Amino acid sequence: MDKLPKELWIEIFDYLKAKDLIALTECCKDFYSIIIDTKLMKKFTLHLKNDNFEWLGERKYSKIEIKECNDLEKYINIFSAVGLNVLKISIINIQLNSGYLLKIFKCCPKLQEFYFSNVKIFEDIELQSLDNNKIIERIVFEDSSPVIFKLFINTSVKEIWIDNKCSNENVDFIPLRDLLKIQEYLKELRLAYFSINTNLFNDNVLDFVPFRLEKFSMNNVYLGIESVARFHTFLLNHKESLRFIFLQSPFINVSFFNQFYFLEELQLCHTNAFFEPFENIKKLQVENVSGNFMDKFPNAEELTMIYKYGVFLGMYGDLVKLTKLEKLTVIDSKIPELKIPLVKKLKLKNVVICHKRPFKYEENSIRELYIESCNTIDWIPDYLA
């Protein structure tokens, strides 16, 4: 083989023995990840002794994924064999004893990224934190037991993503508050799908975030009046470092945004927004945002516009006002006639062109053109055809 795969997906069956596993991997000596997926079998059925794993230890696996394997405690030897060089671990759809969770992580001393999705801790044992002063690149936490955060209380985390689509207002986030108290390197915090009564805001959990955030995202978070005020103060406390915000919430209004003049990147979704000028914004994404706001971002270099539900872009300002725009992306929209400035990169996806000459551009301005699922290409300039 000239090109060997770097990942190999192995589904474990009863008849797959150690020699079979070795044979499968002999042709892929440089692959770096092992994926244990028992979705089809309901049960992890590979039984090997310690000496069967010696060959695994010679390989430098960079990530492990564990999916739907609820008797994982029987196979700790796997992690002892392959964990030395693992940097990323994903745990998905598992009910797990908290003690074994910590054992797995201790088998992987170099771990930098953690992904938890629907992980339930079913035995209430006090979790110990990982090594003191350990720097974690990223934690992604989806619909899982909040007690997992206790693992990271004595570590420093650069990115925390919390996605709780199935959570309710009674979720206890005290471990998260304890985690945030000591963060020294946190640069990105993302919160998604929290209820209106979430104690992330009502109990001042976010007050413990150090004032050095560079990126903050909040998606589908519904806040009461008191929580909005606290959240506003939280963002302003980070104005010295904060450069990017993504917000998708119904509470956004004029006064909320007018103080965030320091931002360099902004994403907005499903809101009515009329702004004061944002002269520092370089990268802008708007999704179903109404109002004539193009002249409020005079220095924008990249713009992504997503208008579902058949909204006509022609109603939302003249892009010619964005004289520094170099990259334009339009997704899920109808375009009757849209004037665009001199752009080098143009991307259209799921766009309905309603006019023979929808774009007025200078000759030879476009250098990169991407079109996907559009109704016509008759308008493409001759030099790109």
C-alpha positions in Angstrom: 0.0 0.0 0.0 1.2 3.5 -0.9 -1.1 5.2 1.6 -1.9 3.5 4.9 -5.0 4.6 6.8 -4.4 6.4 10.1 -7.7 5.1 11.6 -9.1 1.6 11.7 -12.6 0.9 12.8 -12.9 -2.6 14.4 -16.3 -4.0 15.3 -15.8 -6.7 18.0 -17.5 -10.1 17.5 -17.4 -13.3 19.4 -15.2 -15.0 16.8 -12.6 -12.2 16.6 -9.6 -13.5 18.5 -6.2 -11.8 19.3 -4.6 -13.3 16.2 -7.4 -12.0 14.0 -7.0 -8.5 15.4 -3.3 -8.6 14.8 -3.8 -9.8 11.2 -6.2 -6.9 10.6 -3.8 -4.3 11.8 -0.6 -5.7 10.2 -1.4 -3.9 6.9 -1.9 -0.6 8.8 1.1 -0.4 11.0 0.9 3.4 11.3 -2.7 3.8 12.3 -3.2 5.9 15.5 -6.6 5.3 16.9 -8.6 2.3 18.2 -12.4 2.5 18.3 -14.4 0.1 20.5 -18.0 0.0 19.3 -20.3 -2.6 20.7 -23.6 -1.1 19.4 -24.5 -4.2 17.4 -23.5 -6.8 19.9 -24.9 -5.1 23.1 -21.9 -6.5 24.9 -18.1 -6.3 24.6 -17.1 -9.9 23.8 -13.3 -9.8 23.1 -11.5 -11.8 25.9 -7.8 -11.5 26.0 -5.1 -12.0 28.6 -2.5 -9.4 29.4 0.2 -10.9 27.2 -2.1 -10.6 24.2 -1.8 -6.8 24.4 1.9 -6.5 24.2 1.8 -5.8 20.5 -0.7 -3.0 21.1 1.7 -1.2 23.3 4.2 -0.7 20.5 1.8 1.4 18.6 1.3 5.1 19.4 -2.4 5.6 19.5 -3.5 9.2 19.7 -7.2 8.7 20.5 -9.6 6.1 21.8 -13.4 6.0 21.3 -15.6 3.9 23.6 -19.2 3.6 22.6 -22.1 1.6 24.1 -19.9 -0.7 26.2 -21.4 -0.9 29.7 -19.2 -3.7 31.1 -16.1 -1.8 30.4 -14.5 -2.6 33.7 -13.7 -6.1 32.4 -11.3 -4.7 29.8 -9.2 -2.1 31.7 -6.1 -4.0 30.3 -6.9 -2.6 26.9 -6.3 0.9 28.2 -3.2 -0.1 30.1 -1.7 -1.4 26.8 -2.6 1.5 24.5 -3.1 4.5 26.8 0.5 5.8 27.1 0.4 8.1 24.1 -3.4 8.7 23.9 -4.2 12.4 23.6 -8.0 12.3 23.0 -10.7 10.1 24.5 -14.4 9.9 23.5 -17.0 8.1 25.7 -20.5 7.8 24.3 -23.7 6.2 25.5 -22.4 4.5 28.6 -23.4 3.9 32.2 -20.2 3.7 34.1 -18.9 3.2 37.6 -17.1 6.4 38.6 -14.1 4.4 39.9 -13.5 2.8 36.6 -13.8 6.1 34.8 -10.9 7.4 36.8 -8.9 4.2 36.2 -9.3 4.6 32.4 -8.0 8.2 32.6 -5.0 7.2 34.7 -4.0 4.7 32.0 -3.8 7.6 29.6 -1.5 10.2 31.4 -1.1 12.4 28.3 -4.8 13.0 27.7 -5.6 16.5 26.5 -9.1 16.3 25.0 -12.2 14.7 26.6 -15.6 14.1 24.9 -18.5 12.9 27.0 -21.9 12.2 25.4 -24.7 10.6 27.4 -22.4 9.3 30.0 -24.1 8.4 33.3 -22.3 7.7 36.5 -24.4 5.1 38.3 -22.4 4.7 41.5 -22.1 7.6 43.8 -18.4 7.4 44.7 -16.5 10.6 45.4 -14.4 11.2 42.2 -10.9 12.3 42.7 -9.4 14.9 40.4 -6.8 14.2 37.8 -3.2 15.3 38.3 -2.7 18.7 39.7 -1.7 21.4 37.3 -2.5 19.3 34.3 -3.4 21.4 31.3 -6.5 20.1 29.3 -7.0 21.4 25.8 -10.7 20.8 25.6 -13.7 19.2 27.4 -16.9 18.6 25.5 -19.8 17.6 27.7 -23.2 16.5 26.2 -26.1 15.3 28.3 -23.9 13.6 30.9 -23.7 13.4 34.7 -22.3 16.8 36.0 -20.3 14.9 38.7 -17.8 14.2 35.9 -16.6 17.8 36.3 -15.0 16.7 39.6 -12.3 14.9 37.6 -11.0 18.3 36.4 -11.2 20.5 39.5 -7.4 20.6 39.9 -6.6 20.9 36.3 -6.5 23.9 33.9 -8.8 23.8 30.9 -8.5 25.9 27.7 -11.9 25.1 26.2 -15.2 24.0 27.8 -18.2 23.1 25.7 -21.4 22.2 27.5 -24.3 20.9 25.4 -27.3 19.9 27.5 -30.2 19.2 25.1 -31.9 16.8 27.6 -31.1 18.6 30.8 -33.7 20.0 33.2 -33.7 22.8 35.7 -32.6 20.6 38.6 -29.2 19.7 37.2 -26.6 20.3 39.8 -23.7 22.3 38.4 -21.8 22.8 41.6 -18.9 20.7 40.3 -18.7 23.1 37.3 -18.5 26.1 39.6 -15.7 24.5 41.6 -13.9 23.8 38.3 -14.2 27.3 37.1 -12.8 28.8 40.3 -9.2 27.8 39.5 -9.0 28.2 35.7 -5.9 30.0 34.5 -5.9 29.2 30.8 -9.6 29.2 29.9 -10.0 30.8 26.5 -13.3 29.4 25.1 -16.6 28.7 26.9 -19.6 27.4 25.0 -23.0 26.8 26.6 -26.0 25.3 24.8 -29.5 24.2 25.5 -30.1 25.3 29.1 -33.5 25.9 30.7 -34.7 29.3 31.8 -34.1 28.4 35.5 -30.6 27.0 35.0 -28.5 27.7 38.1 -25.5 28.5 35.8 -26.8 32.0 35.9 -29.1 32.2 39.0 -26.4 30.8 41.3 -23.7 33.0 39.8 -21.7 30.0 38.6 -20.3 32.1 35.7 -18.9 34.6 38.2 -16.1 32.2 38.7 -14.9 32.3 35.1 -11.5 34.2 35.0 -11.5 37.5 33.1 -9.5 36.2 30.1 -12.1 34.6 27.9 -11.4 35.0 24.2 -14.5 33.2 22.8 -18.0 32.7 24.2 -20.9 30.9 22.7 -24.5 30.5 23.9 -27.1 28.6 21.9 -30.7 28.2 22.8 -30.3 29.5 26.4 -33.5 31.0 27.7 -33.0 33.5 30.6 -35.2 35.3 33.0 -34.8 39.1 33.5 -32.5 38.8 36.5 -30.3 36.3 34.6 -30.0 38.6 31.6 -28.6 41.3 33.8 -26.0 38.9 35.3 -25.1 37.6 31.9 -24.6 41.1 30.5 -22.2 41.9 33.4 -20.4 38.6 32.9 -19.6 39.5 29.3 -18.5 43.1 30.1 -16.1 41.7 32.7 -14.3 39.9 29.9 -14.1 42.9 27.5 -10.3 43.1 27.8 -9.9 39.7 26.3 -13.1 38.7 24.6 -12.9 38.8 20.8 -15.7 36.4 19.6 -19.3 35.9 20.7 -21.9 33.6 19.2 -25.5 34.1 20.5 -28.7 32.4 19.7 -31.3 33.6 22.1 -34.6 35.5 22.0 -33.7 38.1 24.6 -31.1 40.0 22.5 -32.0 43.7 22.1 -30.3 47.0 21.1 -28.9 48.0 24.5 -27.5 44.5 25.1 -25.1 44.8 22.2 -24.1 48.4 22.0 -21.4 48.0 24.6 -19.6 45.2 22.8 -17.6 47.4 20.5 -14.4 45.5 21.3 -15.4 42.3 19.4 -13.6 41.1 16.3 -15.9 38.1 15.4 -19.7 37.9 15.9 -22.3 35.2 15.1 -26.0 36.0 15.6 -29.1 33.8 15.1 -32.8 34.3 15.2 -33.0 37.8 16.6 -34.0 41.3 15.6 -30.9 43.4 15.9 -30.1 47.0 15.2 -26.7 48.0 16.2 -24.3 50.9 16.8 -21.3 50.6 14.5 -18.9 47.7 15.2 -15.7 48.9 13.6 -13.6 46.0 14.9 -15.6 43.2 13.5 -13.6 41.2 10.9 -15.8 38.1 10.7 -19.6 38.1 10.8 -22.2 35.4 10.6 -26.0 36.1 10.6 -28.8 33.6 10.5 -32.4 34.8 10.2 -31.4 38.2 11.6 -33.7 41.0 10.5 -32.9 44.7 10.1 -30.8 46.8 7.8 -27.5 46.4 9.5 -24.8 46.1 6.8 -23.4 49.6 7.4 -22.8 48.8 11.0 -19.9 46.5 10.1 -17.7 48.7 7.8 -14.5 46.6 8.3 -16.0 43.1 7.9 -13.7 40.9 5.8 -15.8 37.7 5.9 -19.6 37.4 5.9 -21.8 34.4 6.1 -25.6 34.9 5.6 -28.0 32.1 6.4 -31.7 32.9 5.7 -34.0 29.9 5.9 -37.7 29.9 5.4 -37.5 31.6 2.0 -36.3 35.0 3.2 -35.1 37.3 0.4 -31.7 38.7 0.9 -32.5 41.8 -1.0 -34.5 43.1 2.0 -31.5 43.2 4.3 -29.3 46.0 3.2 -26.8 46.6 0.4 -23.6 44.6 0.7 -21.8 47.2 -1.4 -21.4 49.1 1.9 -19.0 46.4 3.0 -16.0 47.8 1.1 -13.5 45.5 2.7 -15.4 42.3 2.2 -13.2 39.5 0.7 -15.3 36.4 1.4 -19.0 36.0 1.1 -21.0 32.8 1.9 -24.8 32.6 1.3 -26.7 29.6 2.5 -30.4 28.6 2.3 -31.7 31.7 0.7 -33.5 33.3 -2.3 -31.7 36.1 -4.1 -33.8 38.4 -6.3 -31.0 40.9 -6.8 -28.1 41.3 -4.5 -25.3 43.8 -5.0 -22.0 42.6 -3.8 -18.7 44.4 -3.6 -15.3 43.2 -4.8 -14.9 39.7 -3.3 -12.2 37.1 -3.8 -14.2 34.1 -2.5 -17.8 33.4 -3.1 -19.8 30.4 -1.8 -23.4 29.6 -2.5 -25.3 26.6 -1.0 -29.0 25.8 -1.4 -29.6 29.2 -3.0 -32.4 30.1 -5.4 -31.4 32.7 -8.0 -34.4 34.7 -9.1 -32.7 37.1 -11.5 -30.6 36.7 -14.6 -28.0 39.2 -13.2 -28.3 38.9 -9.4 -24.7 40.0 -8.8 -23.0 43.2 -9.8 -19.3 42.6 -9.5 -16.2 44.1 -10.9 -14.6 42.1 -13.7 -12.1 39.4 -12.6 -12.7 40.0 -8.9 -13.7 36.5 -7.9 -10.8 34.1 -7.4 -12.6 31.2 -5.7 -16.2 30.1 -6.4 -18.1 27.3 -4.7 -21.7 26.4 -5.8 -23.8 23.6 -4.3 -27.5 22.9 -4.9 -28.4 26.1 -6.7 -31.1 26.3 -9.3 -29.1 28.0 -12.0 -25.5 28.9 -13.0 -26.4 31.2 -15.9 -25.1 34.2 -14.0 -21.5 32.9 -13.6 -19.1 35.4 -15.1 -17.3 34.3 -18.3 -13.8 34.3 -16.9 -14.9 31.6 -14.3 -17.1 29.5 -16.7 
